[in-house]
Amino acid sequence: MSKIFIRVKIIITILIVVLMLFSILTYAGEKAWVYVTESENNLWFIDTEAITCQGDICRAWVKVPSIGEGKYMISFYEFNCAGAEYRILHTTEYDSYGNIISKFLPTKAERMGIVPESIDEKLSKFVCQKVGLDKEQKNEGRKYGEAVTEEKLVRGKEGEKVEKSGLFTVQVGAFRNASYAQGLAARLEGKGYKVYITSLENKDGVLYKVRVGKFTNRQEAENLSGEIKKTEGLHTFITLF
């Protein structure tokens, strides 16, 4: 009898795991929703394309489908990335067909402290990576300007030798953190760009450079640089590959 019970338990466990994996693949396949974590019968996703930050305050849409219940909730979160706090601004519950079941709007959405190793901490860490990314890009943006100025000075001294020495490429980011570089590269590759990551080691450590395209014609690189600035909001400049 005990063997039968154990077998039944194993089968049920396998079915639950399969169902969870199927749900993850289904929801992760939707545009922008990225799987972050899970808790009991819930899966947690974040809309990566809708994350917005002002200073250390970030806002994001969080989707929580219930496994086996055929319904889900979408909440609008606000995270204080410097103070380890969050609050939910509003929540809407939907059925499996996308029809609204109920809405919840707190009368006074006060910030709550984030408990270590909780779901909220995992969501916060995921969202607040954008703050670190933006700061890193801002710091490196200043270095880009210095690099461009230096490149112009060299070009001015050596005439066309610099431009004839190799291929042109568009640099869109440079990071001390390899995961930031890989994240930006994956984002651009997902939109059809041909992306390369190169590394440069100096006294401050390793700098990971994210670059797009290879061109023999500088104007083609300029055109791509302008396109990326406009559509992606990134700081770009032309350099030799």
C-alpha beads as a LAMMPS data file, in Angstrom:
LAMMPS data file: protein, C-alpha beads

241 atoms
240 bonds

1 atom types
1 bond types

-500.0 500.0 xlo xhi
-500.0 500.0 ylo yhi
-500.0 500.0 zlo zhi

Masses

1 110.0

Atoms # bond

1 1 1 0.000 0.000 0.000
2 1 1 2.826 2.373 0.902
3 1 1 4.545 1.663 -2.449
4 1 1 1.369 2.588 -4.322
5 1 1 1.069 5.779 -2.310
6 1 1 4.689 6.703 -3.105
7 1 1 4.159 6.030 -6.815
8 1 1 1.006 8.159 -6.876
9 1 1 2.869 10.959 -5.071
10 1 1 5.716 10.800 -7.598
11 1 1 3.302 10.916 -10.526
12 1 1 1.470 13.921 -9.049
13 1 1 4.794 15.705 -8.461
14 1 1 5.875 15.077 -12.063
15 1 1 2.557 16.387 -13.385
16 1 1 2.865 19.550 -11.287
17 1 1 6.425 20.171 -12.532
18 1 1 5.378 19.616 -16.167
19 1 1 2.430 21.979 -15.734
20 1 1 4.678 24.642 -14.201
21 1 1 7.209 24.351 -17.014
22 1 1 4.444 24.573 -19.605
23 1 1 3.049 27.671 -17.914
24 1 1 6.495 29.289 -17.809
25 1 1 7.038 28.706 -21.517
26 1 1 3.572 29.958 -22.371
27 1 1 3.758 33.202 -20.439
28 1 1 7.418 33.849 -21.153
29 1 1 6.594 33.650 -24.850
30 1 1 4.416 36.717 -24.596
31 1 1 6.025 39.982 -25.626
32 1 1 8.061 41.667 -22.869
33 1 1 6.947 39.358 -20.006
34 1 1 10.009 37.714 -18.478
35 1 1 9.821 34.954 -15.866
36 1 1 11.458 35.996 -12.572
37 1 1 10.489 33.478 -9.878
38 1 1 7.710 31.299 -8.455
39 1 1 5.915 30.728 -5.162
40 1 1 3.653 27.779 -4.380
41 1 1 0.995 27.914 -7.116
42 1 1 2.045 31.257 -8.622
43 1 1 4.511 32.333 -11.276
44 1 1 5.930 35.864 -11.344
45 1 1 6.727 37.807 -14.514
46 1 1 7.910 41.367 -15.184
47 1 1 7.305 43.460 -18.304
48 1 1 10.937 44.349 -19.081
49 1 1 10.113 46.869 -21.799
50 1 1 7.914 48.947 -19.477
51 1 1 10.361 49.409 -16.588
52 1 1 10.832 53.129 -15.911
53 1 1 13.204 54.751 -13.421
54 1 1 13.689 58.255 -12.062
55 1 1 16.729 58.329 -9.855
56 1 1 16.434 55.385 -7.466
57 1 1 12.648 55.001 -7.919
58 1 1 11.585 52.387 -10.470
59 1 1 8.136 51.294 -11.587
60 1 1 7.213 48.057 -13.327
61 1 1 4.254 45.865 -14.288
62 1 1 4.188 42.479 -12.546
63 1 1 2.082 39.586 -13.820
64 1 1 1.105 36.676 -11.557
65 1 1 -0.755 33.764 -13.229
66 1 1 -2.153 31.094 -10.915
67 1 1 -1.215 27.566 -11.967
68 1 1 -4.266 25.464 -12.764
69 1 1 -6.788 28.214 -11.936
70 1 1 -6.927 29.847 -15.363
71 1 1 -6.673 33.416 -14.094
72 1 1 -3.973 35.976 -13.440
73 1 1 -3.285 39.343 -11.811
74 1 1 -1.345 42.317 -13.141
75 1 1 -0.035 44.826 -10.598
76 1 1 1.811 48.108 -10.953
77 1 1 4.773 48.131 -8.542
78 1 1 7.001 50.950 -7.376
79 1 1 10.440 50.123 -5.922
80 1 1 12.760 52.363 -3.936
81 1 1 16.063 50.854 -5.058
82 1 1 18.082 52.859 -2.534
83 1 1 15.843 52.228 0.472
84 1 1 14.804 48.579 -0.038
85 1 1 11.101 49.523 -0.077
86 1 1 8.187 48.912 -2.414
87 1 1 4.498 49.595 -2.845
88 1 1 1.726 48.342 -5.107
89 1 1 -0.079 51.204 -6.814
90 1 1 -2.943 49.145 -8.249
91 1 1 -3.912 45.575 -9.186
92 1 1 -6.306 44.082 -11.736
93 1 1 -7.455 40.445 -11.774
94 1 1 -8.328 38.746 -15.092
95 1 1 -9.898 35.449 -16.109
96 1 1 -8.292 33.097 -18.640
97 1 1 -9.928 35.026 -21.515
98 1 1 -8.518 38.360 -20.427
99 1 1 -11.765 39.656 -18.974
100 1 1 -11.507 41.801 -15.852
101 1 1 -12.718 40.066 -12.697
102 1 1 -11.883 42.772 -10.182
103 1 1 -9.738 45.847 -9.547
104 1 1 -7.953 46.954 -6.419
105 1 1 -6.722 50.493 -5.861
106 1 1 -5.222 51.150 -2.412
107 1 1 -6.637 54.252 -0.750
108 1 1 -3.169 54.999 0.604
109 1 1 -0.343 53.126 -1.085
110 1 1 2.351 53.288 1.567
111 1 1 5.798 51.855 0.961
112 1 1 6.670 48.632 2.768
113 1 1 10.092 47.292 3.661
114 1 1 11.434 44.471 1.519
115 1 1 12.006 41.256 3.451
116 1 1 15.273 39.438 2.604
117 1 1 14.874 36.349 0.351
118 1 1 11.211 37.193 -0.303
119 1 1 9.416 37.387 -3.642
120 1 1 9.456 41.176 -3.365
121 1 1 13.236 41.168 -2.949
122 1 1 13.635 39.061 -6.114
123 1 1 11.347 41.405 -8.045
124 1 1 13.156 44.442 -6.678
125 1 1 16.604 43.105 -7.603
126 1 1 15.406 42.325 -11.117
127 1 1 13.874 45.779 -11.650
128 1 1 16.606 47.764 -9.885
129 1 1 19.270 46.361 -12.188
130 1 1 18.083 49.079 -14.562
131 1 1 19.221 51.764 -12.106
132 1 1 22.693 50.259 -12.035
133 1 1 22.670 49.948 -15.817
134 1 1 21.628 53.583 -16.291
135 1 1 24.267 54.827 -13.844
136 1 1 26.929 52.717 -15.507
137 1 1 25.963 54.045 -18.927
138 1 1 25.960 57.633 -17.636
139 1 1 29.446 57.249 -16.181
140 1 1 30.748 55.580 -19.290
141 1 1 29.007 58.201 -21.446
142 1 1 31.416 60.793 -20.080
143 1 1 34.310 58.504 -20.984
144 1 1 32.841 58.050 -24.468
145 1 1 32.964 61.812 -24.959
146 1 1 36.603 61.868 -23.920
147 1 1 37.363 58.947 -26.215
148 1 1 35.639 60.638 -29.175
149 1 1 37.567 63.869 -28.543
150 1 1 40.832 61.942 -28.382
151 1 1 39.961 60.077 -31.565
152 1 1 39.247 63.360 -33.380
153 1 1 42.584 64.782 -32.240
154 1 1 44.425 61.742 -33.544
155 1 1 42.509 61.890 -36.812
156 1 1 43.318 65.549 -37.138
157 1 1 47.038 64.841 -36.736
158 1 1 47.210 61.792 -38.931
159 1 1 44.718 62.764 -41.598
160 1 1 42.904 59.835 -43.140
161 1 1 45.271 57.160 -41.808
162 1 1 43.009 56.325 -38.857
163 1 1 39.886 55.909 -40.974
164 1 1 41.699 53.742 -43.514
165 1 1 43.175 51.488 -40.850
166 1 1 40.108 49.299 -40.278
167 1 1 36.337 48.782 -40.156
168 1 1 33.909 51.172 -38.489
169 1 1 31.463 50.066 -35.791
170 1 1 28.915 51.701 -33.472
171 1 1 29.683 51.509 -29.769
172 1 1 26.502 51.521 -27.674
173 1 1 27.758 50.671 -24.203
174 1 1 30.788 49.875 -22.081
175 1 1 30.532 48.283 -18.653
176 1 1 32.694 46.996 -15.815
177 1 1 29.941 44.461 -15.116
178 1 1 29.911 41.693 -17.751
179 1 1 26.231 40.854 -17.093
180 1 1 25.212 44.426 -17.988
181 1 1 27.038 44.127 -21.302
182 1 1 25.470 40.731 -22.001
183 1 1 22.015 42.053 -21.093
184 1 1 22.291 45.006 -23.474
185 1 1 23.671 42.760 -26.211
186 1 1 20.784 40.296 -25.806
187 1 1 18.254 43.126 -25.927
188 1 1 19.687 44.487 -29.187
189 1 1 20.129 41.042 -30.743
190 1 1 16.455 40.409 -30.010
191 1 1 15.659 43.405 -32.200
192 1 1 17.729 42.160 -35.104
193 1 1 21.016 43.994 -34.604
194 1 1 24.339 42.245 -35.147
195 1 1 26.077 42.747 -31.799
196 1 1 29.640 42.130 -30.625
197 1 1 31.186 42.306 -27.155
198 1 1 34.885 43.096 -26.869
199 1 1 36.889 43.453 -23.670
200 1 1 39.711 45.739 -22.647
201 1 1 41.765 45.176 -19.516
202 1 1 43.455 48.098 -17.775
203 1 1 44.498 49.153 -14.260
204 1 1 40.824 49.617 -13.262
205 1 1 39.846 46.092 -14.328
206 1 1 38.084 44.752 -17.426
207 1 1 35.862 46.987 -19.559
208 1 1 33.258 45.174 -21.682
209 1 1 32.365 47.117 -24.834
210 1 1 29.078 46.483 -26.673
211 1 1 29.280 47.265 -30.378
212 1 1 26.897 46.962 -33.328
213 1 1 27.744 46.333 -36.970
214 1 1 30.877 46.429 -39.122
215 1 1 31.197 48.948 -41.955
216 1 1 33.859 49.949 -44.479
217 1 1 31.917 53.174 -45.041
218 1 1 31.801 55.624 -42.120
219 1 1 28.491 57.140 -43.273
220 1 1 26.753 53.765 -42.957
221 1 1 27.981 53.560 -39.379
222 1 1 26.738 57.121 -38.745
223 1 1 23.299 56.167 -40.069
224 1 1 23.098 53.152 -37.751
225 1 1 24.340 55.251 -34.829
226 1 1 21.533 57.763 -35.392
227 1 1 18.950 54.987 -35.672
228 1 1 20.014 53.375 -32.386
229 1 1 20.043 56.726 -30.577
230 1 1 16.504 57.438 -31.772
231 1 1 14.890 54.030 -31.266
232 1 1 16.807 52.718 -28.236
233 1 1 17.735 55.929 -26.414
234 1 1 21.366 54.853 -26.065
235 1 1 24.508 56.972 -26.109
236 1 1 26.465 55.940 -29.209
237 1 1 29.607 56.887 -31.090
238 1 1 31.579 55.661 -34.071
239 1 1 34.873 53.886 -33.529
240 1 1 37.168 51.467 -35.291
241 1 1 36.303 47.808 -34.836

Bonds

1 1 1 2
2 1 2 3
3 1 3 4
4 1 4 5
5 1 5 6
6 1 6 7
7 1 7 8
8 1 8 9
9 1 9 10
10 1 10 11
11 1 11 12
12 1 12 13
13 1 13 14
14 1 14 15
15 1 15 16
16 1 16 17
17 1 17 18
18 1 18 19
19 1 19 20
20 1 20 21
21 1 21 22
22 1 22 23
23 1 23 24
24 1 24 25
25 1 25 26
26 1 26 27
27 1 27 28
28 1 28 29
29 1 29 30
30 1 30 31
31 1 31 32
32 1 32 33
33 1 33 34
34 1 34 35
35 1 35 36
36 1 36 37
37 1 37 38
38 1 38 39
39 1 39 40
40 1 40 41
41 1 41 42
42 1 42 43
43 1 43 44
44 1 44 45
45 1 45 46
46 1 46 47
47 1 47 48
48 1 48 49
49 1 49 50
50 1 50 51
51 1 51 52
52 1 52 53
53 1 53 54
54 1 54 55
55 1 55 56
56 1 56 57
57 1 57 58
58 1 58 59
59 1 59 60
60 1 60 61
61 1 61 62
62 1 62 63
63 1 63 64
64 1 64 65
65 1 65 66
66 1 66 67
67 1 67 68
68 1 68 69
69 1 69 70
70 1 70 71
71 1 71 72
72 1 72 73
73 1 73 74
74 1 74 75
75 1 75 76
76 1 76 77
77 1 77 78
78 1 78 79
79 1 79 80
80 1 80 81
81 1 81 82
82 1 82 83
83 1 83 84
84 1 84 85
85 1 85 86
86 1 86 87
87 1 87 88
88 1 88 89
89 1 89 90
90 1 90 91
91 1 91 92
92 1 92 93
93 1 93 94
94 1 94 95
95 1 95 96
96 1 96 97
97 1 97 98
98 1 98 99
99 1 99 100
100 1 100 101
101 1 101 102
102 1 102 103
103 1 103 104
104 1 104 105
105 1 105 106
106 1 106 107
107 1 107 108
108 1 108 109
109 1 109 110
110 1 110 111
111 1 111 112
112 1 112 113
113 1 113 114
114 1 114 115
115 1 115 116
116 1 116 117
117 1 117 118
118 1 118 119
119 1 119 120
120 1 120 121
121 1 121 122
122 1 122 123
123 1 123 124
124 1 124 125
125 1 125 126
126 1 126 127
127 1 127 128
128 1 128 129
129 1 129 130
130 1 130 131
131 1 131 132
132 1 132 133
133 1 133 134
134 1 134 135
135 1 135 136
136 1 136 137
137 1 137 138
138 1 138 139
139 1 139 140
140 1 140 141
141 1 141 142
142 1 142 143
143 1 143 144
144 1 144 145
145 1 145 146
146 1 146 147
147 1 147 148
148 1 148 149
149 1 149 150
150 1 150 151
151 1 151 152
152 1 152 153
153 1 153 154
154 1 154 155
155 1 155 156
156 1 156 157
157 1 157 158
158 1 158 159
159 1 159 160
160 1 160 161
161 1 161 162
162 1 162 163
163 1 163 164
164 1 164 165
165 1 165 166
166 1 166 167
167 1 167 168
168 1 168 169
169 1 169 170
170 1 170 171
171 1 171 172
172 1 172 173
173 1 173 174
174 1 174 175
175 1 175 176
176 1 176 177
177 1 177 178
178 1 178 179
179 1 179 180
180 1 180 181
181 1 181 182
182 1 182 183
183 1 183 184
184 1 184 185
185 1 185 186
186 1 186 187
187 1 187 188
188 1 188 189
189 1 189 190
190 1 190 191
191 1 191 192
192 1 192 193
193 1 193 194
194 1 194 195
195 1 195 196
196 1 196 197
197 1 197 198
198 1 198 199
199 1 199 200
200 1 200 201
201 1 201 202
202 1 202 203
203 1 203 204
204 1 204 205
205 1 205 206
206 1 206 207
207 1 207 208
208 1 208 209
209 1 209 210
210 1 210 211
211 1 211 212
212 1 212 213
213 1 213 214
214 1 214 215
215 1 215 216
216 1 216 217
217 1 217 218
218 1 218 219
219 1 219 220
220 1 220 221
221 1 221 222
222 1 222 223
223 1 223 224
224 1 224 225
225 1 225 226
226 1 226 227
227 1 227 228
228 1 228 229
229 1 229 230
230 1 230 231
231 1 231 232
232 1 232 233
233 1 233 234
234 1 234 235
235 1 235 236
236 1 236 237
237 1 237 238
238 1 238 239
239 1 239 240
240 1 240 241
